[in-house]
Amino acid sequence: MIIWSGVGIFVPIAMFILALVANFLTDIYTGGSSEYWDTHKWPLAIALTITGLICLLVHQCVIKKEESRILIDKQTGKEVQLRNRHTFFFVPVLYWGPILFIISGVLVVKDLIHK
């Protein structure tokens, strides 16, 4: 089960597409051998890093520019700001960039240690 709100569904779709492209390019570069993709993690790390950058870009260009509504509570007189939420598994799209950067770093370190 995938849980998202707003443009949060963009995160797994972008991850899947970019990982697929990275796998395809790796196979072309290595002459059709899927063994390289299985033993090296840096191509996936690059795909996740690009996905993280795209998540930050989506936040800057789409989400941040959305207009919010301000409502006033009649009983208390306090202002309440309403905004659309854009999340994937309850994590805002903005935070998926750093999360994917950390995962990419772990993959690169893991790849370097196993050499």
Residue, then its C-alpha position, 0 to 999 in steps of 0.5 A: m500500500i502506497i500512501w501519498s497526498g498531493v504531488g507526493i506520488f511523484v517521489p516513487i515514480a521518479m525513483f522508479i523511472l530514474a533507477l530504470v534509466a540508470n540500469f538501462l544505461t549501465d547495461i549499455y555501457t557494460g555491454g549488456s551484462s547485468e552483473y555490473w548493476d548487481t555488484h556496483k551500487w553507484p549507478l543507483a546512488i546517482a539515480l537517487t541523488i538526481t531524484g532527490l534534486i528533482c524533489l527539491l526542485v518540485h518543492q521550490c517550483v510547485i509546492k512553495k508557490e501554491e497559495s494558502r488560505i487564511l481562515i479566522d476562527k470565530q470563537t478564538g479569533k485566531e488565524v489558521q493557515l490552510r495549505n495543501r499537503h504534499t507527502f509520500f508516506f507522511v513525509p513531505v516532498l521537501y524532506w525526500g531530497p535529503i533522505l535520498f541524498i543520505i541513502s545515496g551516500v550510504l550506497v556509495v560508501k557501501d560500494l567503496i568498502h566492498k571493493 
